[in-house]
């Protein structure tokens, strides 16, 4: 680092060439409008994430109602482990 401090300062011209800004702007505005496939590729993961969050929110808010609705049916299902333990005792 000491050698770098002792090196002479860079005296080269660092300014952009004449017309550089105009070329950059012209190139930016010359790009074609994005087509449907490009927009779909860009926004599909965001839409999938938003739909997933809405789905989880819907399940979370309605899980109590769903469990109360299927509780009578769940008691009718035979549990093989419980039957085996009953038979063993």
PDB file of N, CA, C and O in Angstrom:
ATOM      1  N   UNK A   1       0.823  -1.176   0.000  1.00  0.00           N
ATOM      2  CA  UNK A   1       0.000   0.000   0.000  1.00  0.00           C
ATOM      3  C   UNK A   1       0.870   1.244   0.000  1.00  0.00           C
ATOM      4  O   UNK A   1       0.483   2.282  -0.537  1.00  0.00           O
ATOM      5  N   UNK A   2       2.024   1.138   0.591  1.00  0.00           N
ATOM      6  CA  UNK A   2       2.917   2.293   0.601  1.00  0.00           C
ATOM      7  C   UNK A   2       3.386   2.602  -0.814  1.00  0.00           C
ATOM      8  O   UNK A   2       3.497   3.770  -1.186  1.00  0.00           O
ATOM      9  N   UNK A   3       3.663   1.570  -1.608  1.00  0.00           N
ATOM     10  CA  UNK A   3       4.097   1.777  -2.994  1.00  0.00           C
ATOM     11  C   UNK A   3       2.969   2.398  -3.813  1.00  0.00           C
ATOM     12  O   UNK A   3       3.225   3.224  -4.689  1.00  0.00           O
ATOM     13  N   UNK A   4       1.742   2.014  -3.541  1.00  0.00           N
ATOM     14  CA  UNK A   4       0.614   2.589  -4.270  1.00  0.00           C
ATOM     15  C   UNK A   4       0.444   4.063  -3.933  1.00  0.00           C
ATOM     16  O   UNK A   4       0.058   4.856  -4.792  1.00  0.00           O
ATOM     17  N   UNK A   5       0.732   4.436  -2.683  1.00  0.00           N
ATOM     18  CA  UNK A   5       0.625   5.845  -2.312  1.00  0.00           C
ATOM     19  C   UNK A   5       1.709   6.680  -2.981  1.00  0.00           C
ATOM     20  O   UNK A   5       1.507   7.866  -3.245  1.00  0.00           O
ATOM     21  N   UNK A   6       2.833   6.080  -3.249  1.00  0.00           N
ATOM     22  CA  UNK A   6       3.953   6.822  -3.847  1.00  0.00           C
ATOM     23  C   UNK A   6       3.863   6.876  -5.367  1.00  0.00           C
ATOM     24  O   UNK A   6       4.604   7.634  -5.992  1.00  0.00           O
ATOM     25  N   UNK A   7       2.996   6.111  -5.966  1.00  0.00           N
ATOM     26  CA  UNK A   7       2.866   6.112  -7.423  1.00  0.00           C
ATOM     27  C   UNK A   7       2.324   7.459  -7.882  1.00  0.00           C
ATOM     28  O   UNK A   7       1.564   8.104  -7.160  1.00  0.00           O
ATOM     29  N   UNK A   8       2.718   7.889  -9.094  1.00  0.00           N
ATOM     30  CA  UNK A   8       2.226   9.177  -9.579  1.00  0.00           C
ATOM     31  C   UNK A   8       0.729   9.110  -9.877  1.00  0.00           C
ATOM     32  O   UNK A   8       0.201   8.057 -10.232  1.00  0.00           O
ATOM     33  N   UNK A   9       0.072  10.220  -9.730  1.00  0.00           N
ATOM     34  CA  UNK A   9      -1.369  10.306  -9.973  1.00  0.00           C
ATOM     35  C   UNK A   9      -1.670  10.046 -11.441  1.00  0.00           C
ATOM     36  O   UNK A   9      -0.873  10.377 -12.318  1.00  0.00           O
ATOM     37  N   UNK A  10      -2.817   9.457 -11.696  1.00  0.00           N
ATOM     38  CA  UNK A  10      -3.249   9.166 -13.062  1.00  0.00           C
ATOM     39  C   UNK A  10      -3.681  10.468 -13.710  1.00  0.00           C
ATOM     40  O   UNK A  10      -4.595  11.135 -13.225  1.00  0.00           O
ATOM     41  N   UNK A  11      -3.030  10.830 -14.801  1.00  0.00           N
ATOM     42  CA  UNK A  11      -3.332  12.106 -15.455  1.00  0.00           C
ATOM     43  C   UNK A  11      -4.115  11.904 -16.757  1.00  0.00           C
ATOM     44  O   UNK A  11      -4.256  12.840 -17.544  1.00  0.00           O
ATOM     45  N   UNK A  12      -4.620  10.703 -16.987  1.00  0.00           N
ATOM     46  CA  UNK A  12      -5.360  10.461 -18.225  1.00  0.00           C
ATOM     47  C   UNK A  12      -6.710  11.173 -18.175  1.00  0.00           C
ATOM     48  O   UNK A  12      -7.240  11.443 -17.098  1.00  0.00           O
ATOM     49  N   UNK A  13      -7.251  11.470 -19.335  1.00  0.00           N
ATOM     50  CA  UNK A  13      -8.555  12.118 -19.435  1.00  0.00           C
ATOM     51  C   UNK A  13      -9.639  11.060 -19.200  1.00  0.00           C
ATOM     52  O   UNK A  13      -9.688  10.053 -19.908  1.00  0.00           O
ATOM     53  N   UNK A  14     -10.494  11.283 -18.225  1.00  0.00           N
ATOM     54  CA  UNK A  14     -11.532  10.304 -17.902  1.00  0.00           C
ATOM     55  C   UNK A  14     -12.913  10.773 -18.351  1.00  0.00           C
ATOM     56  O   UNK A  14     -13.910  10.147 -17.990  1.00  0.00           O
ATOM     57  N   UNK A  15     -13.003  11.819 -19.102  1.00  0.00           N
ATOM     58  CA  UNK A  15     -14.293  12.323 -19.577  1.00  0.00           C
ATOM     59  C   UNK A  15     -14.829  11.404 -20.666  1.00  0.00           C
ATOM     60  O   UNK A  15     -14.061  10.787 -21.404  1.00  0.00           O
ATOM     61  N   UNK A  16     -16.140  11.318 -20.760  1.00  0.00           N
ATOM     62  CA  UNK A  16     -16.784  10.515 -21.797  1.00  0.00           C
ATOM     63  C   UNK A  16     -16.566  11.168 -23.151  1.00  0.00           C
ATOM     64  O   UNK A  16     -16.466  12.393 -23.230  1.00  0.00           O
ATOM     65  N   UNK A  17     -16.490  10.377 -24.227  1.00  0.00           N
ATOM     66  CA  UNK A  17     -16.292  10.946 -25.557  1.00  0.00           C
ATOM     67  C   UNK A  17     -17.484  11.808 -25.980  1.00  0.00           C
ATOM     68  O   UNK A  17     -18.578  11.684 -25.429  1.00  0.00           O
ATOM     69  N   UNK A  18     -17.263  12.658 -26.939  1.00  0.00           N
ATOM     70  CA  UNK A  18     -18.289  13.565 -27.429  1.00  0.00           C
ATOM     71  C   UNK A  18     -19.463  12.753 -27.996  1.00  0.00           C
ATOM     72  O   UNK A  18     -19.259  11.864 -28.823  1.00  0.00           O
ATOM     73  N   UNK A  19     -20.662  13.050 -27.563  1.00  0.00           N
ATOM     74  CA  UNK A  19     -21.863  12.387 -28.069  1.00  0.00           C
ATOM     75  C   UNK A  19     -22.172  11.068 -27.377  1.00  0.00           C
ATOM     76  O   UNK A  19     -23.095  10.366 -27.791  1.00  0.00           O
ATOM     77  N   UNK A  20     -21.437  10.716 -26.350  1.00  0.00           N
ATOM     78  CA  UNK A  20     -21.643   9.443 -25.673  1.00  0.00           C
ATOM     79  C   UNK A  20     -23.036   9.365 -25.037  1.00  0.00           C
ATOM     80  O   UNK A  20     -23.713   8.345 -25.163  1.00  0.00           O
ATOM     81  N   UNK A  21     -23.463  10.417 -24.365  1.00  0.00           N
ATOM     82  CA  UNK A  21     -24.778  10.430 -23.712  1.00  0.00           C
ATOM     83  C   UNK A  21     -25.889  10.291 -24.749  1.00  0.00           C
ATOM     84  O   UNK A  21     -26.867   9.583 -24.509  1.00  0.00           O
ATOM     85  N   UNK A  22     -25.757  10.941 -25.875  1.00  0.00           N
ATOM     86  CA  UNK A  22     -26.777  10.843 -26.922  1.00  0.00           C
ATOM     87  C   UNK A  22     -26.851   9.423 -27.466  1.00  0.00           C
ATOM     88  O   UNK A  22     -27.944   8.926 -27.740  1.00  0.00           O
ATOM     89  N   UNK A  23     -25.705   8.759 -27.628  1.00  0.00           N
ATOM     90  CA  UNK A  23     -25.698   7.380 -28.118  1.00  0.00           C
ATOM     91  C   UNK A  23     -26.334   6.433 -27.107  1.00  0.00           C
ATOM     92  O   UNK A  23     -27.067   5.519 -27.482  1.00  0.00           O
ATOM     93  N   UNK A  24     -26.055   6.650 -25.836  1.00  0.00           N
ATOM     94  CA  UNK A  24     -26.635   5.795 -24.801  1.00  0.00           C
ATOM     95  C   UNK A  24     -28.152   5.960 -24.772  1.00  0.00           C
ATOM     96  O   UNK A  24     -28.880   4.971 -24.696  1.00  0.00           O
ATOM     97  N   UNK A  25     -28.631   7.194 -24.830  1.00  0.00           N
ATOM     98  CA  UNK A  25     -30.080   7.436 -24.832  1.00  0.00           C
ATOM     99  C   UNK A  25     -30.731   6.854 -26.084  1.00  0.00           C
ATOM    100  O   UNK A  25     -31.804   6.258 -25.996  1.00  0.00           O
ATOM    101  N   UNK A  26     -30.109   7.015 -27.228  1.00  0.00           N
ATOM    102  CA  UNK A  26     -30.663   6.484 -28.467  1.00  0.00           C
ATOM    103  C   UNK A  26     -30.729   4.959 -28.416  1.00  0.00           C
ATOM    104  O   UNK A  26     -31.700   4.358 -28.877  1.00  0.00           O
ATOM    105  N   UNK A  27     -29.705   4.347 -27.861  1.00  0.00           N
ATOM    106  CA  UNK A  27     -29.703   2.892 -27.745  1.00  0.00           C
ATOM    107  C   UNK A  27     -30.797   2.420 -26.784  1.00  0.00           C
ATOM    108  O   UNK A  27     -31.451   1.410 -27.043  1.00  0.00           O
ATOM    109  N   UNK A  28     -31.000   3.134 -25.689  1.00  0.00           N
ATOM    110  CA  UNK A  28     -32.023   2.743 -24.719  1.00  0.00           C
ATOM    111  C   UNK A  28     -33.425   2.845 -25.314  1.00  0.00           C
ATOM    112  O   UNK A  28     -34.264   1.976 -25.077  1.00  0.00           O
ATOM    113  N   UNK A  29     -33.679   3.897 -26.081  1.00  0.00           N
ATOM    114  CA  UNK A  29     -35.009   4.076 -26.652  1.00  0.00           C
ATOM    115  C   UNK A  29     -35.209   3.265 -27.923  1.00  0.00           C
ATOM    116  O   UNK A  29     -36.333   3.177 -28.416  1.00  0.00           O
ATOM    117  N   UNK A  30     -34.171   2.680 -28.460  1.00  0.00           N
ATOM    118  CA  UNK A  30     -34.286   1.862 -29.670  1.00  0.00           C
ATOM    119  C   UNK A  30     -34.718   0.444 -29.352  1.00  0.00           C
ATOM    120  O   UNK A  30     -35.043  -0.311 -30.268  1.00  0.00           O
ATOM    121  N   UNK A  31     -34.731   0.056 -28.087  1.00  0.00           N
ATOM    122  CA  UNK A  31     -35.134  -1.299 -27.706  1.00  0.00           C
ATOM    123  C   UNK A  31     -36.612  -1.493 -28.008  1.00  0.00           C
ATOM    124  O   UNK A  31     -37.414  -0.598 -27.743  1.00  0.00           O
ATOM    125  N   UNK A  32     -36.990  -2.646 -28.558  1.00  0.00           N
ATOM    126  CA  UNK A  32     -38.407  -2.897 -28.844  1.00  0.00           C
ATOM    127  C   UNK A  32     -39.182  -3.083 -27.544  1.00  0.00           C
ATOM    128  O   UNK A  32     -38.620  -3.422 -26.503  1.00  0.00           O
ATOM    129  N   UNK A  33     -40.477  -2.852 -27.635  1.00  0.00           N
ATOM    130  CA  UNK A  33     -41.337  -3.053 -26.467  1.00  0.00           C
ATOM    131  C   UNK A  33     -41.342  -4.535 -26.112  1.00  0.00           C
ATOM    132  O   UNK A  33     -41.339  -5.383 -27.004  1.00  0.00           O
ATOM    133  N   UNK A  34     -41.349  -4.854 -24.825  1.00  0.00           N
ATOM    134  CA  UNK A  34     -41.331  -6.273 -24.448  1.00  0.00           C
ATOM    135  C   UNK A  34     -42.607  -6.985 -24.882  1.00  0.00           C
ATOM    136  O   UNK A  34     -43.703  -6.433 -24.792  1.00  0.00           O
ATOM    137  N   UNK A  35     -42.448  -8.214 -25.352  1.00  0.00           N
ATOM    138  CA  UNK A  35     -43.616  -8.985 -25.778  1.00  0.00           C
ATOM    139  C   UNK A  35     -44.216  -9.722 -24.577  1.00  0.00           C
ATOM    140  O   UNK A  35     -43.723  -9.613 -23.454  1.00  0.00           O
ATOM    141  N   UNK A  36     -45.283 -10.468 -24.836  1.00  0.00           N
ATOM    142  CA  UNK A  36     -46.008 -11.134 -23.755  1.00  0.00           C
ATOM    143  C   UNK A  36     -45.135 -12.158 -23.035  1.00  0.00           C
ATOM    144  O   UNK A  36     -45.188 -12.267 -21.810  1.00  0.00           O
ATOM    145  N   UNK A  37     -44.343 -12.897 -23.778  1.00  0.00           N
ATOM    146  CA  UNK A  37     -43.511 -13.927 -23.156  1.00  0.00           C
ATOM    147  C   UNK A  37     -42.499 -13.310 -22.188  1.00  0.00           C
ATOM    148  O   UNK A  37     -42.238 -13.866 -21.121  1.00  0.00           O
ATOM    149  N   UNK A  38     -41.944 -12.184 -22.555  1.00  0.00           N
ATOM    150  CA  UNK A  38     -40.994 -11.521 -21.668  1.00  0.00           C
ATOM    151  C   UNK A  38     -41.682 -11.021 -20.408  1.00  0.00           C
ATOM    152  O   UNK A  38     -41.159 -11.187 -19.306  1.00  0.00           O
ATOM    153  N   UNK A  39     -42.839 -10.415 -20.563  1.00  0.00           N
ATOM    154  CA  UNK A  39     -43.581  -9.937 -19.396  1.00  0.00           C
ATOM    155  C   UNK A  39     -44.037 -11.095 -18.517  1.00  0.00           C
ATOM    156  O   UNK A  39     -43.995 -10.996 -17.291  1.00  0.00           O
ATOM    157  N   UNK A  40     -44.473 -12.197 -19.138  1.00  0.00           N
ATOM    158  CA  UNK A  40     -44.889 -13.360 -18.369  1.00  0.00           C
ATOM    159  C   UNK A  40     -43.721 -13.926 -17.571  1.00  0.00           C
ATOM    160  O   UNK A  40     -43.870 -14.272 -16.399  1.00  0.00           O
ATOM    161  N   UNK A  41     -42.568 -14.017 -18.206  1.00  0.00           N
ATOM    162  CA  UNK A  41     -41.375 -14.527 -17.532  1.00  0.00           C
ATOM    163  C   UNK A  41     -40.980 -13.629 -16.371  1.00  0.00           C
ATOM    164  O   UNK A  41     -40.519 -14.121 -15.341  1.00  0.00           O
ATOM    165  N   UNK A  42     -41.149 -12.355 -16.516  1.00  0.00           N
ATOM    166  CA  UNK A  42     -40.757 -11.411 -15.475  1.00  0.00           C
ATOM    167  C   UNK A  42     -41.723 -11.433 -14.290  1.00  0.00           C
ATOM    168  O   UNK A  42     -41.290 -11.365 -13.140  1.00  0.00           O
ATOM    169  N   UNK A  43     -43.024 -11.527 -14.561  1.00  0.00           N
ATOM    170  CA  UNK A  43     -44.004 -11.373 -13.487  1.00  0.00           C
ATOM    171  C   UNK A  43     -44.588 -12.685 -12.973  1.00  0.00           C
ATOM    172  O   UNK A  43     -45.289 -12.668 -11.962  1.00  0.00           O
ATOM    173  N   UNK A  44     -44.334 -13.811 -13.618  1.00  0.00           N
ATOM    174  CA  UNK A  44     -44.900 -15.088 -13.173  1.00  0.00           C
ATOM    175  C   UNK A  44     -44.450 -15.479 -11.766  1.00  0.00           C
ATOM    176  O   UNK A  44     -45.297 -15.881 -10.969  1.00  0.00           O
ATOM    177  N   UNK A  45     -43.168 -15.383 -11.416  1.00  0.00           N
ATOM    178  CA  UNK A  45     -42.789 -15.761 -10.040  1.00  0.00           C
ATOM    179  C   UNK A  45     -43.445 -14.869  -8.985  1.00  0.00           C
ATOM    180  O   UNK A  45     -43.809 -15.345  -7.909  1.00  0.00           O
ATOM    181  N   UNK A  46     -43.594 -13.602  -9.284  1.00  0.00           N
ATOM    182  CA  UNK A  46     -44.243 -12.697  -8.326  1.00  0.00           C
ATOM    183  C   UNK A  46     -45.713 -13.073  -8.158  1.00  0.00           C
ATOM    184  O   UNK A  46     -46.230 -13.093  -7.041  1.00  0.00           O
ATOM    185  N   UNK A  47     -46.379 -13.367  -9.265  1.00  0.00           N
ATOM    186  CA  UNK A  47     -47.791 -13.749  -9.197  1.00  0.00           C
ATOM    187  C   UNK A  47     -47.948 -15.082  -8.463  1.00  0.00           C
ATOM    188  O   UNK A  47     -48.890 -15.256  -7.691  1.00  0.00           O
ATOM    189  N   UNK A  48     -47.039 -16.013  -8.700  1.00  0.00           N
ATOM    190  CA  UNK A  48     -47.094 -17.292  -8.005  1.00  0.00           C
ATOM    191  C   UNK A  48     -46.907 -17.104  -6.507  1.00  0.00           C
ATOM    192  O   UNK A  48     -47.602 -17.735  -5.711  1.00  0.00           O
ATOM    193  N   UNK A  49     -45.979 -16.245  -6.117  1.00  0.00           N
ATOM    194  CA  UNK A  49     -45.777 -15.967  -4.693  1.00  0.00           C
ATOM    195  C   UNK A  49     -46.994 -15.317  -4.063  1.00  0.00           C
ATOM    196  O   UNK A  49     -47.386 -15.679  -2.953  1.00  0.00           O
ATOM    197  N   UNK A  50     -47.596 -14.361  -4.758  1.00  0.00           N
ATOM    198  CA  UNK A  50     -48.787 -13.698  -4.228  1.00  0.00           C
ATOM    199  C   UNK A  50     -49.950 -14.691  -4.099  1.00  0.00           C
ATOM    200  O   UNK A  50     -50.672 -14.666  -3.102  1.00  0.00           O
ATOM    201  N   UNK A  51     -50.132 -15.548  -5.082  1.00  0.00           N
ATOM    202  CA  UNK A  51     -51.201 -16.550  -5.006  1.00  0.00           C
ATOM    203  C   UNK A  51     -50.937 -17.541  -3.874  1.00  0.00           C
ATOM    204  O   UNK A  51     -51.868 -17.963  -3.188  1.00  0.00           O
ATOM    205  N   UNK A  52     -49.687 -17.908  -3.680  1.00  0.00           N
ATOM    206  CA  UNK A  52     -49.349 -18.808  -2.581  1.00  0.00           C
ATOM    207  C   UNK A  52     -49.647 -18.188  -1.225  1.00  0.00           C
ATOM    208  O   UNK A  52     -50.162 -18.858  -0.330  1.00  0.00           O
ATOM    209  N   UNK A  53     -49.322 -16.902  -1.075  1.00  0.00           N
ATOM    210  CA  UNK A  53     -49.624 -16.222   0.183  1.00  0.00           C
ATOM    211  C   UNK A  53     -51.127 -16.121   0.419  1.00  0.00           C
ATOM    212  O   UNK A  53     -51.592 -16.314   1.542  1.00  0.00           O
ATOM    213  N   UNK A  54     -51.886 -15.820  -0.627  1.00  0.00           N
ATOM    214  CA  UNK A  54     -53.343 -15.764  -0.490  1.00  0.00           C
ATOM    215  C   UNK A  54     -53.927 -17.136  -0.152  1.00  0.00           C
ATOM    216  O   UNK A  54     -54.873 -17.238   0.629  1.00  0.00           O
ATOM    217  N   UNK A  55     -53.361 -18.181  -0.741  1.00  0.00           N
ATOM    218  CA  UNK A  55     -53.831 -19.522  -0.442  1.00  0.00           C
ATOM    219  C   UNK A  55     -53.561 -19.876   1.024  1.00  0.00           C
ATOM    220  O   UNK A  55     -54.436 -20.405   1.710  1.00  0.00           O
ATOM    221  N   UNK A  56     -52.350 -19.582   1.499  1.00  0.00           N
ATOM    222  CA  UNK A  56     -52.023 -19.877   2.894  1.00  0.00           C
ATOM    223  C   UNK A  56     -52.901 -19.062   3.852  1.00  0.00           C
ATOM    224  O   UNK A  56     -53.320 -19.566   4.894  1.00  0.00           O
ATOM    225  N   UNK A  57     -53.170 -17.825   3.500  1.00  0.00           N
ATOM    226  CA  UNK A  57     -54.051 -16.995   4.322  1.00  0.00           C
ATOM    227  C   UNK A  57     -55.460 -17.579   4.362  1.00  0.00           C
ATOM    228  O   UNK A  57     -56.074 -17.639   5.427  1.00  0.00           O
ATOM    229  N   UNK A  58     -55.975 -18.007   3.218  1.00  0.00           N
ATOM    230  CA  UNK A  58     -57.303 -18.602   3.165  1.00  0.00           C
ATOM    231  C   UNK A  58     -57.398 -19.884   3.967  1.00  0.00           C
ATOM    232  O   UNK A  58     -58.385 -20.110   4.667  1.00  0.00           O
ATOM    233  N   UNK A  59     -56.378 -20.728   3.873  1.00  0.00           N
ATOM    234  CA  UNK A  59     -56.379 -21.970   4.644  1.00  0.00           C
ATOM    235  C   UNK A  59     -56.289 -21.665   6.131  1.00  0.00           C
ATOM    236  O   UNK A  59     -56.980 -22.292   6.934  1.00  0.00           O
ATOM    237  N   UNK A  60     -55.452 -20.717   6.503  1.00  0.00           N
ATOM    238  CA  UNK A  60     -55.280 -20.374   7.909  1.00  0.00           C
ATOM    239  C   UNK A  60     -56.572 -19.825   8.507  1.00  0.00           C
ATOM    240  O   UNK A  60     -56.934 -20.179   9.629  1.00  0.00           O
ATOM    241  N   UNK A  61     -57.254 -18.983   7.785  1.00  0.00           N
ATOM    242  CA  UNK A  61     -58.476 -18.391   8.308  1.00  0.00           C
ATOM    243  C   UNK A  61     -59.634 -19.376   8.379  1.00  0.00           C
ATOM    244  O   UNK A  61     -60.545 -19.187   9.184  1.00  0.00           O
ATOM    245  N   UNK A  62     -59.623 -20.422   7.559  1.00  0.00           N
ATOM    246  CA  UNK A  62     -60.752 -21.341   7.508  1.00  0.00           C
ATOM    247  C   UNK A  62     -60.467 -22.714   8.090  1.00  0.00           C
ATOM    248  O   UNK A  62     -61.319 -23.597   7.991  1.00  0.00           O
ATOM    249  N   UNK A  63     -59.302 -22.929   8.694  1.00  0.00           N
ATOM    250  CA  UNK A  63     -58.953 -24.264   9.168  1.00  0.00           C
ATOM    251  C   UNK A  63     -59.887 -24.730  10.291  1.00  0.00           C
ATOM    252  O   UNK A  63     -60.214 -25.915  10.367  1.00  0.00           O
ATOM    253  N   UNK A  64     -60.316 -23.812  11.159  1.00  0.00           N
ATOM    254  CA  UNK A  64     -61.231 -24.196  12.235  1.00  0.00           C
ATOM    255  C   UNK A  64     -62.555 -24.680  11.701  1.00  0.00           C
ATOM    256  O   UNK A  64     -63.082 -25.690  12.168  1.00  0.00           O
ATOM    257  N   UNK A  65     -63.097 -23.980  10.733  1.00  0.00           N
ATOM    258  CA  UNK A  65     -64.371 -24.367  10.128  1.00  0.00           C
ATOM    259  C   UNK A  65     -64.257 -25.718   9.433  1.00  0.00           C
ATOM    260  O   UNK A  65     -65.157 -26.552   9.532  1.00  0.00           O
ATOM    261  N   UNK A  66     -63.173 -25.925   8.745  1.00  0.00           N
ATOM    262  CA  UNK A  66     -62.971 -27.191   8.040  1.00  0.00           C
ATOM    263  C   UNK A  66     -62.849 -28.339   9.038  1.00  0.00           C
ATOM    264  O   UNK A  66     -63.442 -29.399   8.839  1.00  0.00           O
ATOM    265  N   UNK A  67     -62.088 -28.135  10.103  1.00  0.00           N
ATOM    266  CA  UNK A  67     -61.923 -29.203  11.094  1.00  0.00           C
ATOM    267  C   UNK A  67     -63.238 -29.529  11.790  1.00  0.00           C
ATOM    268  O   UNK A  67     -63.524 -30.698  12.049  1.00  0.00           O
ATOM    269  N   UNK A  68     -64.039 -28.519  12.094  1.00  0.00           N
ATOM    270  CA  UNK A  68     -65.350 -28.777  12.705  1.00  0.00           C
ATOM    271  C   UNK A  68     -66.270 -29.511  11.738  1.00  0.00           C
ATOM    272  O   UNK A  68     -67.093 -30.321  12.165  1.00  0.00           O
ATOM    273  N   UNK A  69     -66.142 -29.242  10.452  1.00  0.00           N
ATOM    274  CA  UNK A  69     -67.008 -29.880   9.463  1.00  0.00           C
ATOM    275  C   UNK A  69     -66.637 -31.353   9.265  1.00  0.00           C
ATOM    276  O   UNK A  69     -67.522 -32.174   9.023  1.00  0.00           O
ATOM    277  N   UNK A  70     -65.372 -31.700   9.361  1.00  0.00           N
ATOM    278  CA  UNK A  70     -64.973 -33.094   9.110  1.00  0.00           C
ATOM    279  C   UNK A  70     -64.795 -33.891  10.392  1.00  0.00           C
ATOM    280  O   UNK A  70     -64.479 -35.079  10.320  1.00  0.00           O
ATOM    281  N   UNK A  71     -64.982 -33.293  11.556  1.00  0.00           N
ATOM    282  CA  UNK A  71     -64.784 -34.007  12.818  1.00  0.00           C
ATOM    283  C   UNK A  71     -65.706 -35.213  12.965  1.00  0.00           C
ATOM    284  O   UNK A  71     -65.225 -36.276  13.358  1.00  0.00           O
ATOM    285  N   UNK A  72     -67.010 -35.113  12.672  1.00  0.00           N
ATOM    286  CA  UNK A  72     -67.859 -36.307  12.795  1.00  0.00           C
ATOM    287  C   UNK A  72     -67.413 -37.435  11.873  1.00  0.00           C
ATOM    288  O   UNK A  72     -67.495 -38.604  12.250  1.00  0.00           O
ATOM    289  N   UNK A  73     -66.950 -37.114  10.694  1.00  0.00           N
ATOM    290  CA  UNK A  73     -66.499 -38.133   9.756  1.00  0.00           C
ATOM    291  C   UNK A  73     -65.171 -38.731  10.202  1.00  0.00           C
ATOM    292  O   UNK A  73     -64.909 -39.907   9.950  1.00  0.00           O
ATOM    293  N   UNK A  74     -64.340 -37.947  10.852  1.00  0.00           N
ATOM    294  CA  UNK A  74     -63.034 -38.432  11.283  1.00  0.00           C
ATOM    295  C   UNK A  74     -63.163 -39.467  12.391  1.00  0.00           C
ATOM    296  O   UNK A  74     -62.312 -40.348  12.511  1.00  0.00           O
ATOM    297  N   UNK A  75     -64.210 -39.377  13.199  1.00  0.00           N
ATOM    298  CA  UNK A  75     -64.394 -40.360  14.264  1.00  0.00           C
ATOM    299  C   UNK A  75     -64.871 -41.692  13.720  1.00  0.00           C
ATOM    300  O   UNK A  75     -64.732 -42.711  14.397  1.00  0.00           O
ATOM    301  N   UNK A  76     -65.427 -41.718  12.522  1.00  0.00           N
ATOM    302  CA  UNK A  76     -65.894 -42.962  11.918  1.00  0.00           C
ATOM    303  C   UNK A  76     -64.757 -43.771  11.298  1.00  0.00           C
ATOM    304  O   UNK A  76     -64.905 -44.970  11.062  1.00  0.00           O
ATOM    305  N   UNK A  77     -63.641 -43.129  11.039  1.00  0.00           N
ATOM    306  CA  UNK A  77     -62.507 -43.807  10.402  1.00  0.00           C
ATOM    307  C   UNK A  77     -61.835 -44.693  11.436  1.00  0.00           C
ATOM    308  O   UNK A  77     -61.531 -44.242  12.540  1.00  0.00           O
ATOM    309  N   UNK A  78     -61.603 -45.944  11.086  1.00  0.00           N
ATOM    310  CA  UNK A  78     -60.927 -46.865  11.994  1.00  0.00           C
ATOM    311  C   UNK A  78     -59.432 -46.592  11.977  1.00  0.00           C
ATOM    312  O   UNK A  78     -58.816 -46.503  10.915  1.00  0.00           O
ATOM    313  N   UNK A  79     -58.866 -46.462  13.149  1.00  0.00           N
ATOM    314  CA  UNK A  79     -57.433 -46.234  13.288  1.00  0.00           C
ATOM    315  C   UNK A  79     -56.774 -47.590  13.501  1.00  0.00           C
ATOM    316  O   UNK A  79     -57.004 -48.213  14.537  1.00  0.00           O
ATOM    317  N   UNK A  80     -55.961 -48.072  12.560  1.00  0.00           N
ATOM    318  CA  UNK A  80     -55.380 -49.409  12.700  1.00  0.00           C
ATOM    319  C   UNK A  80     -54.465 -49.539  13.922  1.00  0.00           C
ATOM    320  O   UNK A  80     -54.410 -50.606  14.533  1.00  0.00           O
ATOM    321  N   UNK A  81     -53.755 -48.484  14.283  1.00  0.00           N
ATOM    322  CA  UNK A  81     -52.871 -48.542  15.447  1.00  0.00           C
ATOM    323  C   UNK A  81     -53.691 -48.661  16.717  1.00  0.00           C
ATOM    324  O   UNK A  81     -53.359 -49.447  17.605  1.00  0.00           O
ATOM    325  N   UNK A  82     -54.763 -47.884  16.807  1.00  0.00           N
ATOM    326  CA  UNK A  82     -55.620 -47.965  17.993  1.00  0.00           C
ATOM    327  C   UNK A  82     -56.279 -49.331  18.100  1.00  0.00           C
ATOM    328  O   UNK A  82     -56.387 -49.871  19.200  1.00  0.00           O
ATOM    329  N   UNK A  83     -56.718 -49.899  16.994  1.00  0.00           N
ATOM    330  CA  UNK A  83     -57.309 -51.234  17.009  1.00  0.00           C
ATOM    331  C   UNK A  83     -56.297 -52.283  17.438  1.00  0.00           C
ATOM    332  O   UNK A  83     -56.636 -53.191  18.197  1.00  0.00           O
ATOM    333  N   UNK A  84     -55.079 -52.177  16.973  1.00  0.00           N
ATOM    334  CA  UNK A  84     -54.022 -53.121  17.338  1.00  0.00           C
ATOM    335  C   UNK A  84     -53.712 -53.013  18.829  1.00  0.00           C
ATOM    336  O   UNK A  84     -53.531 -54.024  19.508  1.00  0.00           O
ATOM    337  N   UNK A  85     -53.651 -51.774  19.334  1.00  0.00           N
ATOM    338  CA  UNK A  85     -53.391 -51.603  20.757  1.00  0.00           C
ATOM    339  C   UNK A  85     -54.558 -52.118  21.610  1.00  0.00           C
ATOM    340  O   UNK A  85     -54.335 -52.675  22.685  1.00  0.00           O
ATOM    341  N   UNK A  86     -55.799 -51.939  21.142  1.00  0.00           N
ATOM    342  CA  UNK A  86     -56.954 -52.467  21.865  1.00  0.00           C
ATOM    343  C   UNK A  86     -56.926 -53.996  21.889  1.00  0.00           C
ATOM    344  O   UNK A  86     -57.234 -54.615  22.908  1.00  0.00           O
ATOM    345  N   UNK A  87     -56.559 -54.586  20.775  1.00  0.00           N
ATOM    346  CA  UNK A  87     -56.506 -56.046  20.690  1.00  0.00           C
ATOM    347  C   UNK A  87     -55.367 -56.597  21.547  1.00  0.00           C
ATOM    348  O   UNK A  87     -55.483 -57.694  22.093  1.00  0.00           O
ATOM    349  N   UNK A  88     -54.280 -55.858  21.670  1.00  0.00           N
ATOM    350  CA  UNK A  88     -53.135 -56.318  22.434  1.00  0.00           C
ATOM    351  C   UNK A  88     -53.382 -56.232  23.941  1.00  0.00           C
ATOM    352  O   UNK A  88     -52.755 -56.969  24.701  1.00  0.00           O
ATOM    353  N   UNK A  89     -54.280 -55.352  24.391  1.00  0.00           N
ATOM    354  CA  UNK A  89     -54.493 -55.229  25.841  1.00  0.00           C
ATOM    355  C   UNK A  89     -55.602 -56.077  26.364  1.00  0.00           C
ATOM    356  O   UNK A  89     -55.879 -56.061  27.563  1.00  0.00           O
TER     357      UNK A  89
END
